[in-house]
Amino acid sequence: MTRKCTIATSQLNQWALDYDGNRDRIIEAIKNAKAANATLILTPELCIPGYGLLDHWLENDVYNNSWEIAAEIIAHAECQDIIIDLGLPIQHRDCSYNARLIALNGEILAIRPKLDLCNDGNFREMRYFTPWPRSRVDDYALPDVISSLPKKQRRCRIGEVAFETLDASFASETCEELWTPNSPHSQYSLAGIEIVLNSSGSHHELRKLNTRVNLMLEATAKTGGVYMYSNQRGCDGDRLYYDGCSMIMNSGKILAQGTQFSLLDVEVQTATVDLDEIWAWRTSRSRGMQANDPSVQKLERIQVDFRLCTKSLVPDPKARITEPRDARYHVPEEEIALGPACWLWDYLRRSRASGYLVPLSGGIDSCATATIVYSMCRLVVAAVKDNNEAVIADAQRLCGGKDPRGLSAEQFCQHIFHTVFMGTKAASSKETRSRSEQLAKAIGSYHIDDNIDEMVQALNTVVRRNLTFEPKFKVHGGSPTENLALQNFQSRSRMVLAYALGQLLPMSRGGQGGLLILGSANVDECLRGYLTKYDNSSADINPIGGISKTDLKGFIKWAETNFDLPILREFLDAVPTAELEPITDTHVQSDEADMGFTYDELSVLGRLRKAYKLGTVGMFERLVVDWSGHMSPRDVYQKVRNFMYYYATNRHKMTTMTPGLYLETYTPDDNRYDLRPFLYPRFNFEHRKIENMLKKMEEGDAGPNGAT
């Protein structure tokens, strides 16, 4: 007799502290799983309160409210006759834990706290939770809201436990535990556990999915068994986008994979597996020897009077096992098109704003921001065509009550997206103005084309009145200080106008509410500090704040074809320029010339600084080798020295940086990801150390890597 069972995993677009909405989405997922005859369902990490609560995790209310929602779910009539794995925070003996609650028919089978906490990068779990010691198991006193249910249950087990039903076994691990060297699933496999459930809150990062999938494939290919993965999806209230992609695997093969980018709030993936097939993967004698280790058999097992599998004495020809499939990966250009677009949609609908506005400069950064909003509109229109009721309701509100069915992406864009070209007669070229207008027309945005000379001149007049001289641009004989100040007059004026239009444009068009202002500073400009503090890089949110210039160019090239936007070719061919200095016959401002770096060089330096954790000397030692083919050691030193100088000098700008969607490993956003000072010394010690190396290298006493 084969042991066939149908199991379900989910990805839910949860929202921090949205207890009612989170509960309803969980119940809908359970109903969908039961409709597919699943006997077990897995939900995302901390799905009851939402994952990204930050310091709300320090509040008692969150724990109490989560238990109330858990009670409502496990007692719900539609949530019976299926094993449910839920995520919530719990308190035990005056410690707080990130935990899984496993329930069946209104009764809690056990609570499984997280063993390994994520405490790097974007995450600070140890600020809020305590890691649970391996192998520890206690009794847990359940709150009154649970003991008052019909089962009158007062206690359950809490700790690292496994579950044995009448015909199968399973155990939980949580998110970070998959990524650690000593992952629990290895021990669970040796202990004979057949199904491992991983509940996760894993954020989207460019090119990250491959790593995640490979970890799960390795986990099941080597040990055998079923691996279930559930992940949060959407923007739950912060800079991260959780990208779903829930999965079910069996012994190194993918059986089910959820979408990575979608506007669905609830998505359930199911697979029918034959647990007897696992035997073939566990027959090696070396595995048997390791399985007999006494430490493996210490795992406490909770007995569950329930069958996961279909009971049949003879094979059922109709009960087909789910066939393996290949993993679905998006190329990075698609990830940029879809991830930020989904994040923007969540932010727009949940903030209840009337739409977005972006200052469209004619350059590639604001072009990329606008194209991502257009991508969002395409996703919304597609979801409306698929009769996604939640999207239809939100789109109807944004269209002023009009039915959004039948709208094209360009027509929907006309309702919710506003672009404005804010030029000056002296600095703005006909080409940038024309590109902006043509892009707006192509995507359907409501476009304004205007000059801001009066605003800039008014500010200039007030400032000049308080000075003993009249500031001049560099091309007119002014000093670098004057030149920079006059550029900032323009850029800061644009920010003021953007917010004025954002507040009043909906009213002028017969609507209500206000617009969210979008920033368009890429990660490399932020890293170098090549932007004005409180200029139009200051906005409400920034969808490209975590994307490199190199990747943005790749995205625009991809969108030119895939979104049928031939105008994007002009943006790719144009020289990047801020257009803040007057254009003359001999001078046109260039970003890369101003910065002293190419964008590709900034990407390399940024990754070495953050992802590779190298300081000034370490970067020099690495790049003097990597760039030796086209740059002398002294030129490399000058690049590193200048990079660290500008990074340190402009670091203060990051303290007020517009919240940007995190997508790149070297984003300099100091609010969450890059926790470094913003007042720096001049790195004299490091410079002296490198100069000593250079002296030896130039005297011929050392090779390019510094070895004597």
C-alpha positions in Angstrom: 0.0 0.0 0.0 1.4 3.4 -1.0 1.1 6.4 1.4 -0.2 9.2 -0.8 -1.0 12.5 0.7 -1.9 16.0 -0.6 -0.1 18.8 1.2 -0.4 22.6 0.8 1.9 25.6 1.2 0.9 29.2 0.9 2.2 32.7 0.3 0.2 35.5 1.8 0.4 39.3 1.3 0.3 40.1 5.0 0.4 43.6 6.5 2.1 44.5 9.8 -0.5 44.8 12.6 -3.4 44.2 10.2 -4.8 41.5 12.4 -8.3 41.2 10.8 -6.9 41.2 7.2 -4.1 38.8 8.1 -6.6 36.4 9.7 -8.9 36.5 6.7 -6.1 35.8 4.3 -5.0 32.8 6.4 -8.5 31.4 6.6 -8.9 31.8 2.8 -5.7 29.9 2.3 -6.8 27.1 4.6 -10.2 26.9 2.7 -8.3 26.7 -0.7 -6.1 23.9 0.7 -9.0 21.9 1.9 -10.8 22.3 -1.4 -7.7 20.6 -3.0 -8.1 17.7 -0.4 -4.9 18.7 1.5 -4.5 17.4 5.0 -1.7 19.8 6.0 -1.1 23.4 5.3 2.0 25.6 5.9 1.8 29.4 6.3 4.5 32.1 6.3 6.7 33.2 9.2 4.9 35.3 11.8 1.9 35.5 9.5 -0.6 36.4 12.2 0.7 39.8 13.1 2.9 40.2 10.0 6.7 40.0 9.9 8.0 43.6 9.7 6.8 45.0 13.0 10.2 46.2 14.1 10.0 47.7 17.7 6.3 46.8 17.9 7.6 43.3 18.8 8.5 44.8 22.2 4.8 45.5 23.0 2.7 43.1 25.0 -0.3 43.9 22.8 1.2 42.2 19.8 1.5 38.9 21.7 -2.0 39.1 23.2 -3.6 40.1 19.9 -1.8 37.3 18.1 -3.2 34.7 20.5 -6.7 36.1 19.9 -6.4 35.7 16.2 -4.9 32.2 16.5 -7.9 31.2 18.6 -10.3 32.5 16.0 -8.4 30.6 13.2 -8.2 27.2 14.9 -11.8 27.4 16.1 -13.1 28.4 12.7 -15.5 26.0 11.1 -13.6 26.0 7.8 -10.3 25.2 9.5 -11.1 21.8 10.8 -9.9 18.4 9.7 -6.5 19.7 8.4 -3.2 20.2 10.3 -2.4 23.9 10.3 1.1 25.4 10.9 0.8 29.1 11.9 3.3 31.7 12.7 3.0 34.0 15.8 5.2 35.5 18.6 4.8 33.9 22.0 6.1 34.6 25.5 7.4 31.8 27.8 8.9 32.3 31.2 9.5 36.0 30.5 11.3 35.4 27.2 9.8 36.2 23.8 10.1 33.7 20.9 9.4 33.7 17.1 7.3 30.5 17.0 5.2 28.1 15.0 1.8 26.9 16.3 0.7 23.5 15.0 -3.0 22.9 15.5 -5.6 20.4 14.5 -9.4 20.5 15.1 -9.3 23.4 17.6 -6.5 21.9 19.6 -2.8 23.0 19.7 -0.6 20.0 19.1 2.6 21.9 20.1 4.5 25.1 19.8 7.9 25.1 17.9 10.0 28.2 18.6 12.7 29.4 16.2 16.2 28.0 16.9 18.4 30.2 14.8 17.5 33.9 14.5 18.4 36.2 11.6 20.5 39.0 13.0 22.3 40.5 10.1 21.6 42.5 6.9 18.1 43.8 7.1 17.1 41.8 10.1 17.4 42.4 13.9 15.6 39.4 15.3 17.7 39.2 18.4 16.6 42.7 19.3 13.1 41.2 19.8 13.4 37.5 20.3 15.4 34.8 22.1 16.7 31.8 20.2 15.3 28.5 21.5 18.0 26.0 22.6 18.2 22.9 20.5 16.5 19.7 22.0 14.9 21.7 24.8 11.2 20.9 25.4 8.9 22.3 28.1 5.3 22.5 29.1 3.6 25.7 28.0 0.6 27.3 29.8 -1.8 28.4 27.1 -3.6 31.8 27.5 -7.3 32.0 28.5 -8.4 32.8 25.0 -7.3 29.2 24.0 -8.4 27.4 27.2 -11.9 28.9 26.8 -12.4 27.2 23.4 -14.5 24.0 23.4 -11.4 21.7 23.8 -10.6 23.5 27.2 -7.0 22.9 26.5 -4.7 24.4 29.2 -1.2 23.1 28.3 0.8 21.9 25.3 4.4 21.1 24.7 6.9 23.8 23.5 10.3 23.2 22.0 12.1 21.4 19.3 9.6 18.6 18.6 8.5 16.4 15.7 5.0 15.1 15.0 3.9 11.5 14.3 0.5 11.1 12.8 -1.1 7.6 12.3 0.7 7.2 8.9 3.4 9.9 8.6 5.8 12.2 10.4 6.7 15.8 10.0 8.7 18.6 11.7 9.1 22.3 11.4 12.1 24.6 10.8 11.9 28.3 10.3 13.5 30.6 7.7 17.1 31.3 8.9 17.5 27.7 10.0 17.7 26.6 6.3 20.6 29.0 5.8 22.7 28.0 8.7 25.5 25.4 8.4 23.9 23.1 11.1 20.4 23.1 9.7 17.8 21.1 11.7 16.4 19.4 8.6 19.6 17.2 8.4 18.9 15.8 11.9 15.2 15.4 11.2 16.0 13.4 8.1 18.3 11.1 10.1 15.6 10.8 12.7 13.2 9.4 10.0 11.1 12.5 9.6 9.4 12.4 6.2 8.2 16.0 5.8 10.0 19.2 6.8 8.0 22.4 6.9 9.9 25.7 6.5 8.0 28.9 7.2 9.8 32.0 6.0 9.9 35.7 5.8 12.5 36.0 3.1 12.8 39.3 1.2 13.5 39.8 -2.4 17.0 40.7 -3.6 18.2 40.7 -7.1 19.5 37.2 -8.1 18.7 35.8 -4.7 16.1 33.2 -5.6 18.6 30.8 -7.2 20.5 30.6 -3.9 17.3 29.9 -1.9 16.1 27.2 -4.3 19.5 25.6 -4.4 19.6 25.4 -0.6 16.3 23.5 -0.5 17.2 21.2 -3.4 20.4 20.3 -1.6 18.5 19.8 1.6 16.2 17.2 0.1 18.6 15.6 -2.5 21.1 14.6 0.1 18.8 13.5 2.8 15.6 12.5 1.0 12.2 13.5 2.0 9.6 16.1 1.4 10.4 19.8 1.9 7.7 22.4 2.2 8.5 26.1 2.0 6.1 29.0 2.7 7.0 32.6 2.3 5.4 36.0 2.9 4.7 38.1 -0.2 4.3 41.8 -0.7 5.2 45.0 1.2 4.1 44.6 4.8 5.0 48.1 5.8 8.7 48.7 5.3 11.6 48.9 2.8 11.5 45.2 1.9 9.5 43.3 -0.6 8.8 39.6 0.2 8.7 37.6 -3.0 6.7 34.5 -2.2 7.8 31.7 -4.4 6.5 29.0 -2.0 7.6 25.5 -2.9 7.1 21.8 -2.4 10.0 19.5 -3.1 10.6 15.8 -2.8 14.0 14.2 -2.7 15.8 16.8 -4.8 12.9 17.5 -7.2 10.5 20.5 -7.4 6.9 19.5 -7.4 5.2 23.0 -6.9 6.4 26.6 -7.1 4.3 29.7 -6.4 4.7 32.9 -8.3 7.4 35.3 -7.3 5.7 38.5 -8.3 1.9 38.8 -8.3 -0.9 41.0 -7.0 -2.7 38.0 -5.5 -3.1 38.4 -1.8 -3.6 34.6 -1.2 -1.9 31.9 -3.2 -1.9 28.2 -2.3 0.3 25.5 -3.9 -0.5 21.8 -3.4 1.2 18.6 -4.3 0.3 14.9 -4.0 3.3 12.9 -2.8 3.9 9.2 -2.1 5.8 9.1 1.2 6.9 5.5 0.5 9.1 6.8 -2.3 11.3 8.4 0.3 12.6 5.0 1.3 14.7 4.7 -1.9 16.7 7.8 -0.8 17.4 6.5 2.7 18.8 3.1 2.2 22.5 3.8 2.3 24.4 2.2 5.1 26.3 5.3 5.9 23.0 7.1 6.5 21.9 4.2 8.7 25.0 4.6 10.8 24.5 8.3 11.3 20.8 7.8 12.1 21.8 5.5 15.0 23.7 8.3 16.8 22.0 8.8 20.2 21.8 12.6 19.7 19.6 12.1 16.7 17.0 10.0 18.6 16.6 12.6 21.3 13.9 14.4 19.3 10.6 14.4 21.2 7.7 13.2 19.2 4.1 14.4 19.5 1.6 11.7 18.7 -1.3 12.9 16.5 -4.5 10.8 16.1 -5.0 11.8 12.5 -4.1 10.5 9.0 -2.2 12.6 6.5 -2.4 9.9 3.8 -5.3 8.4 1.9 -6.2 5.0 3.3 -6.6 2.5 0.6 -5.8 -1.3 0.4 -5.5 -1.2 -3.3 -3.9 1.4 -5.6 -6.1 4.1 -7.0 -5.3 4.8 -10.6 -6.8 8.3 -10.4 -4.6 9.3 -7.4 -1.8 10.7 -9.5 1.5 11.7 -7.9 2.5 15.3 -8.7 5.2 15.2 -11.4 8.5 17.1 -11.0 9.0 20.4 -12.8 11.8 22.8 -13.4 12.3 25.9 -11.3 11.1 29.2 -12.7 13.6 32.0 -12.5 13.2 35.6 -13.6 16.1 37.3 -15.2 17.3 40.4 -13.2 15.7 42.8 -15.7 12.3 41.1 -15.0 12.9 41.2 -11.3 13.4 45.0 -11.6 10.2 45.3 -13.7 8.1 43.2 -11.4 9.4 43.4 -7.8 9.3 47.2 -7.3 6.0 47.3 -9.3 4.3 45.0 -6.8 5.9 46.9 -3.9 4.5 50.2 -5.3 1.0 48.7 -5.7 1.0 47.6 -2.1 2.2 50.9 -0.9 -0.3 52.8 -3.0 -3.4 50.8 -2.0 -2.5 50.6 1.6 -1.5 54.2 2.1 -4.9 55.2 0.5 -3.1 57.9 -1.6 -4.5 59.0 -4.9 -1.5 58.1 -7.1 2.1 58.8 -7.7 4.1 61.8 -9.0 7.7 61.7 -10.3 9.8 64.6 -11.5 10.8 63.4 -15.0 14.2 64.8 -15.9 14.8 63.1 -19.2 17.5 61.0 -17.6 17.6 57.2 -17.2 16.9 57.2 -13.4 13.6 59.0 -13.5 12.8 57.2 -16.7 13.4 53.8 -14.9 11.1 55.0 -12.0 8.4 56.0 -14.5 8.7 52.7 -16.4 8.4 50.7 -13.1 5.1 52.6 -12.4 4.0 51.7 -15.9 4.9 48.1 -15.1 2.7 48.3 -12.0 -0.2 49.6 -14.2 0.3 46.6 -16.5 0.1 44.2 -13.6 -3.0 45.9 -12.2 -4.8 45.8 -15.6 -3.9 42.1 -16.0 -5.2 41.3 -12.5 -8.4 43.2 -13.3 -8.8 41.0 -16.4 -8.3 38.0 -14.2 -11.2 39.2 -12.0 -9.0 39.7 -8.9 -11.7 41.3 -6.7 -9.3 43.0 -4.3 -7.4 44.6 -7.2 -10.6 45.7 -8.9 -11.8 47.4 -5.7 -8.6 49.3 -5.2 -8.4 50.2 -8.8 -11.9 51.5 -8.8 -11.1 53.8 -5.8 -8.1 55.1 -7.6 -10.2 55.8 -10.7 -12.6 58.0 -8.7 -15.3 55.3 -8.5 -15.3 54.4 -12.2 -15.2 50.7 -13.1 -11.6 49.9 -14.1 -12.6 46.9 -16.2 -11.7 47.4 -19.8 -9.0 50.0 -19.1 -5.6 49.7 -20.8 -2.4 50.1 -18.8 -2.0 53.5 -20.4 -5.5 54.6 -19.4 -5.1 53.4 -15.9 -1.7 55.2 -15.8 -3.5 58.4 -16.8 -5.6 58.1 -13.7 -2.9 57.5 -11.1 0.4 58.6 -12.4 1.7 62.2 -12.8 5.0 63.2 -14.4 6.4 66.7 -14.4 9.4 68.1 -16.3 10.9 71.0 -14.3 13.4 72.7 -16.5 15.4 75.9 -16.7 16.1 77.9 -19.9 19.8 77.9 -19.4 20.5 74.3 -18.3 17.7 72.1 -19.8 18.2 70.8 -23.3 15.6 70.3 -25.9 16.5 66.6 -26.0 15.8 66.0 -22.3 12.5 67.9 -22.5 11.5 66.0 -25.6 12.4 62.6 -24.1 10.4 63.3 -21.0 7.3 64.3 -23.1 7.6 61.3 -25.4 7.9 58.8 -22.5 4.9 60.3 -20.7 2.9 60.0 -23.9 4.0 56.4 -24.4 3.0 55.2 -20.9 0.0 57.4 -20.6 1.0 59.5 -17.5 -0.6 62.9 -16.9 2.3 65.1 -17.9 3.2 68.7 -17.1 6.1 70.5 -18.9 7.2 73.7 -17.2 10.2 75.9 -16.4 11.1 76.9 -12.8 13.3 79.9 -13.6 11.0 82.2 -11.6 11.4 80.0 -8.5 15.1 79.8 -8.8 15.5 83.5 -9.5 13.3 84.4 -6.5 15.5 82.3 -4.2 18.6 83.8 -5.8 17.3 87.3 -5.2 16.6 86.6 -1.5 20.0 84.9 -1.0 21.9 87.6 -2.8 20.2 90.3 -0.7 22.0 88.8 2.3 25.4 88.5 0.7 28.2 90.8 -0.2 28.6 89.3 -3.7 26.5 87.7 -6.5 27.2 83.9 -6.8 28.1 82.7 -10.3 28.3 79.4 -12.1 31.7 77.8 -12.9 31.2 78.5 -16.6 30.7 82.2 -15.8 33.9 82.4 -13.6 32.4 81.3 -10.3 34.1 79.2 -7.7 33.3 75.5 -7.0 31.3 76.6 -3.9 29.2 79.1 -5.9 28.7 76.6 -8.7 27.4 74.0 -6.3 25.2 76.4 -4.4 23.5 77.6 -7.6 22.9 74.0 -8.8 21.3 73.3 -5.4 18.9 76.3 -5.8 17.4 74.5 -8.8 17.3 71.0 -7.4 15.7 72.1 -4.1 13.2 74.2 -6.0 12.1 71.1 -7.9 11.5 69.3 -4.6 9.3 72.2 -3.3 7.3 72.2 -6.6 6.9 68.5 -6.7 5.3 68.4 -3.3 3.1 71.4 -4.1 1.8 69.6 -7.2 1.5 66.4 -5.3 -0.9 68.0 -2.9 -3.0 69.9 -5.4 -3.0 68.0 -8.7 -5.8 65.5 -7.8 -8.1 68.4 -6.8 -7.3 70.3 -10.1 -8.3 67.1 -12.0 -11.6 66.8 -10.1 -10.4 64.1 -7.6 -9.5 63.9 -4.0 -6.5 63.2 -1.8 -2.9 63.6 -2.5 -0.1 62.0 -4.5 2.9 60.2 -3.2 6.2 61.7 -4.5 8.6 59.1 -5.9 12.4 59.5 -5.6 14.7 58.4 -8.4 18.2 58.3 -7.0 20.0 55.0 -7.7 22.1 53.1 -5.3 25.4 54.2 -6.8 24.5 57.9 -6.6 23.5 57.4 -3.0 26.7 55.6 -2.2 28.8 58.4 -3.7 26.6 61.1 -2.3 26.0 62.5 -5.8 22.8 64.2 -5.0 21.6 67.3 -3.1 20.2 66.9 0.4 16.5 67.8 0.3 16.4 68.1 -3.5 14.0 66.0 -5.6 15.9 62.9 -4.5 13.9 63.6 -1.3 10.5 62.0 -1.7 8.0 59.7 0.0 9.5 56.5 -1.3 12.1 55.5 -3.8 11.5 52.3 -5.9 15.1 52.4 -7.4 17.0 53.4 -4.3 18.5 49.9 -4.1 19.3 49.3 -7.7 22.6 50.0 -9.4 22.9 52.2 -12.5 24.2 49.1 -14.4 21.2 47.1 -13.6 18.9 50.0 -14.4 20.4 50.3 -17.9 19.8 46.6 -18.3 16.2 47.0 -17.2 15.5 49.8 -19.6 17.0 47.8 -22.5 14.7 44.9 -21.5 11.7 47.1 -21.2 12.3 48.7 -24.6 11.4 45.4 -26.2 9.1 43.7 -23.6 7.0 46.8 -23.0 7.1 48.0 -26.6 8.6 51.4 -25.6 11.0 52.4 -28.4 11.5 55.8 -26.8 13.6 54.1 -24.1 16.4 53.7 -26.6 17.0 57.5 -26.5 17.4 57.3 -22.7 20.0 54.6 -23.1 22.0 56.5 -25.7 21.9 59.8 -23.8 24.9 60.9 -21.6 23.8 60.9 -17.9 23.6 64.5 -16.8 22.0 66.4 -13.9 21.4 69.5 -16.1 22.0 71.9 -13.3 24.8 73.9 -14.9 24.3 76.2 -17.9 24.8 74.6 -21.3 27.4 76.4 -23.4 29.2 75.7 -26.7 32.1 74.1 -24.8 30.4 72.6 -21.7 27.6 70.1 -21.1 27.4 68.7 -17.5 28.1 65.0 -17.2 27.4 62.8 -14.1 30.4 60.5 -14.5 32.8 63.4 -15.1 31.4 65.3 -12.1 31.7 62.2 -9.8 35.1 61.1 -11.0 33.9 57.6 -11.3 32.0 55.5 -13.8 28.9 53.8 -12.6 30.4 50.4 -13.1 33.4 51.4 -10.8 31.0 52.6 -8.1 29.2 49.2 -8.3 32.4 47.4 -7.7 33.5 49.7 -4.9 30.1 49.5 -3.2 30.1 45.7 -3.2 33.6 45.5 -1.8 32.7 47.9 1.0 29.5 46.3 2.0 29.1 42.7 0.7 32.9 41.8 1.0 33.3 43.9 4.2 36.5 45.6 3.1 37.9 48.8 4.4 40.1 51.4 2.6 43.2 49.3 2.7 41.4 46.1 1.8 39.7 47.6 -1.2 43.1 48.9 -2.5 44.7 45.5 -2.0 41.9 43.8 -4.0 41.5 46.4 -6.8 45.3 46.8 -7.4 45.1 43.3 -8.7 41.6 43.3 -10.3 42.1 46.6 -12.1 45.8 46.0 -13.0 44.9 45.5 -16.7 43.8 49.1 -17.2 44.9 51.1 -14.2 48.2 51.7 -12.4 48.5 51.0 -8.7 48.7 54.8 -7.9 45.5 55.4 -10.0 43.8 52.6 -8.1 44.8 54.2 -4.9 43.4 57.6 -6.1 40.1 56.0 -7.0 39.8 54.3 -3.6 40.9 57.4 -1.7 38.4 59.6 -3.6 35.6 57.1 -3.1 36.1 56.9 0.6 36.5 60.7 0.8 33.2 61.3 -0.9 31.5 58.4 0.9 32.5 59.9 4.3 31.8 63.5 3.3 28.3 62.8 2.1 27.4 60.1 4.5 25.2 62.5 6.4 22.9 62.6 3.4 21.9 59.0 4.1 20.4 59.9 7.4 17.6 61.6 5.7 17.5 59.5 2.5 14.1 58.7 1.1 13.0 55.1 2.1 14.1 53.0 -0.8 13.1 49.5 -1.8 16.0 47.2 -0.8 17.2 45.2 -3.7 21.0 45.3 -3.7 23.6 43.9 -1.4 25.5 47.2 -1.1 22.7 49.7 -0.5 24.0 52.5 1.7 20.6 53.2 3.4 21.7 53.9 7.0 18.2 53.6 8.5 18.2 49.8 8.4 20.8 48.1 6.3 24.1 50.0 6.4 24.7 51.0 10.1 27.8 53.2 9.9 28.6 56.6 11.3 28.0 59.8 9.4 30.9 61.8 10.9 34.2 60.5 9.8 38.0 61.2 10.2 40.1 61.6 7.0 41.5 58.0 7.0 45.0 59.3 7.5 46.3 56.0 8.9 44.9 54.0 6.0 46.3 56.5 3.4 49.7 56.2 5.0 49.6 52.5 5.0 48.7 52.3 1.3 51.3 54.9 0.4 53.9 52.8 2.0 52.8 49.8 -0.1 52.8 52.0 -3.2 56.4 53.1 -2.5 57.6 49.5 -2.3 55.6 48.6 -5.4 56.9 51.5 -7.5 60.5 50.8 -6.3 60.0 47.3 -7.6 60.3 45.5 -4.2 56.8 44.0 -4.4 54.4 42.5 -6.9 51.0 44.0 -7.6 49.5 42.0 -4.7 52.0 43.5 -2.2 54.0 40.3 -1.7 57.8 40.8 -1.4 
